[in-house]
Amino acid sequence: PTVTDVAQATLCPYLVYLKRICGVTEFSANLTLGNVLHQTLSRVGYMEQELVAELPKDRVEAISCIQSAWDSSLRKAVQDNINSLAASDISSTAAYGKVRRLMAGFAEILFEGAKNYTPPDEVIIEQSFTDIELPLEGRPDRINIYEGPQRILEIVEYKSYGNVMDITESNVLQACGYQLLSERLFEPDEVVLKIVTSGKSRRAAMTDIRREKLLKGISD
């Protein structure tokens, strides 16, 4: 199973039944816009270290630089999803405006993080992983790997809505599922989970109860 399916099944098994057994697929304007946002953030992720290193000290100028970099990435993401947007009756102009407004908060997050920015030794963006022994597979939005006296993994999940209170237990379980997968594949000394919305960043934590739920979901 996938990490997403396991996380959803622990809270609503019927949802996974509809998707996997009945073949009911979700296709909506919000899903399409979410894809555009994720692709934009992925492109920016590849240029993040260089971008942060060159940021002006002035806050307004720095955020403007971040937004300019994201604008070019956003235009490419909109173009790549032009058919899906049309199928959802969303114009490219409307998609650009909607996602750009969401991303204003991400610019603030990156600016604040730049003050104490430590470049990861490795960045893995939207790469699929499979653990045959569990069995489990997943594709986290981003993994930052820090090598040193201890090997630290920071798993980052992006959620494309505006209020941190909208983060659900399913979102947290999904991040914990990626930790479960990463623990076996990367053997880190520490794992940090971060869920990022358009305006805020929230830490999540693997607990014994969440680990038990995930392992039960995998075995079921």
BELFENCOR-V912380 format. One record per residue. N is the residue number from 1. RES is the residue in one small letter. PHI is phi in degrees with one decimal (999 if undefined). D_FIRST is the distance of its C-alpha to the first C-alpha in whole Angstrom. Layout:
n/res/phi/d_first
N/RES/PHI/D_FIRST
N/RES/PHI/D_FIRST
//
This chain:
n/res/phi/d_first
1/p/999/0
2/t/-89.7/4
3/v/-58.0/7
4/t/-61.7/8
5/d/-62.6/6
6/v/-63.8/7
7/a/-62.3/10
8/q/-68.8/11
9/a/-66.3/10
10/t/-66.2/13
11/l/-107.1/15
12/c/-149.2/15
13/p/-57.8/13
14/y/-64.9/15
15/l/-62.2/14
16/v/-68.6/10
17/y/-59.3/12
18/l/-63.1/15
19/k/-73.4/12
20/r/-89.0/10
21/i/-96.3/13
22/c/-87.6/16
23/g/76.2/15
24/v/-76.4/17
25/t/-111.2/17
26/e/-91.0/18
27/f/-142.3/21
28/s/-144.8/24
29/a/-61.6/26
30/n/-64.5/24
31/l/-64.8/21
32/t/-64.5/23
33/l/-64.3/25
34/g/-62.3/23
35/n/-63.0/22
36/v/-62.1/25
37/l/-62.0/25
38/h/-63.4/22
39/q/-66.2/24
40/t/-64.0/27
41/l/-64.3/26
42/s/-63.8/24
43/r/-63.2/28
44/v/-65.1/30
45/g/-58.1/27
46/y/-70.2/29
47/m/-107.0/32
48/e/-60.1/32
49/q/-60.2/34
50/e/-66.4/37
51/l/-63.1/37
52/v/-63.9/37
53/a/-63.4/40
54/e/-103.7/42
55/l/-66.5/42
56/p/-64.8/45
57/k/-73.5/46
58/d/-67.0/47
59/r/-60.3/44
60/v/-63.2/45
61/e/-65.8/45
62/a/-64.0/42
63/i/-65.2/40
64/s/-63.8/42
65/c/-64.4/41
66/i/-61.7/37
67/q/-64.1/37
68/s/-64.0/39
69/a/-64.8/36
70/w/-71.5/33
71/d/-58.9/36
72/s/-65.9/36
73/s/-68.4/32
74/l/-65.5/31
75/r/-59.4/34
76/k/-67.3/32
77/a/-64.9/28
78/v/-61.8/30
79/q/-62.7/32
80/d/-67.0/28
81/n/-110.7/27
82/i/-59.8/30
83/n/-69.6/29
84/s/-66.0/26
85/l/-65.4/29
86/a/-63.6/31
87/a/-65.4/29
88/s/-95.0/29
89/d/59.6/32
90/i/-114.5/32
91/s/-76.8/35
92/s/-62.4/34
93/t/-66.0/37
94/a/-65.4/35
95/a/-62.8/32
96/y/-59.7/34
97/g/-64.7/36
98/k/-62.5/33
99/v/-69.1/31
100/r/-62.2/34
101/r/-65.6/35
102/l/-62.0/31
103/m/-75.9/31
104/a/-57.5/35
105/g/-68.5/33
106/f/-64.7/31
107/a/-61.7/34
108/e/-62.5/36
109/i/-62.3/33
110/l/-66.3/33
111/f/-62.9/37
112/e/-64.0/37
113/g/-67.9/34
114/a/-66.5/37
115/k/-62.3/39
116/n/-124.7/38
117/y/-73.5/35
118/t/-116.2/34
119/p/-60.1/33
120/p/-64.9/30
121/d/-73.0/30
122/e/-151.7/27
123/v/-120.8/25
124/i/-116.4/21
125/i/-116.8/21
126/e/47.3/17
127/q/-104.5/16
128/s/-79.6/13
129/f/-128.4/12
130/t/-135.0/10
131/d/-115.4/10
132/i/-68.1/10
133/e/-70.9/12
134/l/-63.0/9
135/p/-86.0/7
136/l/-160.1/5
137/e/-139.0/6
138/g/-171.6/9
139/r/-137.6/12
140/p/-64.7/14
141/d/-61.8/18
142/r/-160.8/20
143/i/-127.9/20
144/n/-101.6/24
145/i/-112.2/25
146/y/-114.3/28
147/e/-98.1/30
148/g/178.5/33
149/p/-55.0/34
150/q/-125.8/30
151/r/-92.8/27
152/i/-112.6/26
153/l/-108.5/23
154/e/-110.6/23
155/i/-99.8/20
156/v/-115.7/21
157/e/-118.3/19
158/y/-96.0/21
159/k/-124.4/21
160/s/-92.1/24
161/y/-144.8/26
162/g/-90.6/29
163/n/-115.9/29
164/v/-58.1/28
165/m/-69.2/28
166/d/-75.7/25
167/i/-66.2/23
168/t/-101.8/21
169/e/-63.1/19
170/s/-62.8/16
171/n/-62.4/17
172/v/-66.7/17
173/l/-62.7/14
174/q/-62.8/12
175/a/-61.6/15
176/c/-65.1/15
177/g/-63.0/11
178/y/-67.4/12
179/q/-64.6/15
180/l/-57.5/13
181/l/-67.5/12
182/s/-71.0/15
183/e/-58.1/17
184/r/-81.8/16
185/l/-83.4/16
186/f/-108.9/20
187/e/50.2/21
188/p/-78.0/23
189/d/-82.1/26
190/e/-149.6/25
191/v/-123.6/22
192/v/-111.5/23
193/l/-106.8/21
194/k/-133.5/23
195/i/-112.6/22
196/v/-114.7/24
197/t/-102.5/26
198/s/-68.9/29
199/g/-128.0/31
200/k/-145.7/30
201/s/-120.5/28
202/r/-127.4/26
203/r/-81.1/25
204/a/-124.1/22
205/a/-142.6/22
206/m/-76.2/19
207/t/-115.3/21
208/d/-60.5/21
209/i/-66.2/20
210/r/-66.0/17
211/r/-62.5/16
212/e/-63.8/16
213/k/-60.7/14
214/l/-65.1/11
215/l/-65.0/11
216/k/-66.7/12
217/g/-63.3/9
218/i/-67.8/7
219/s/-70.1/10
220/d/-74.4/10
//
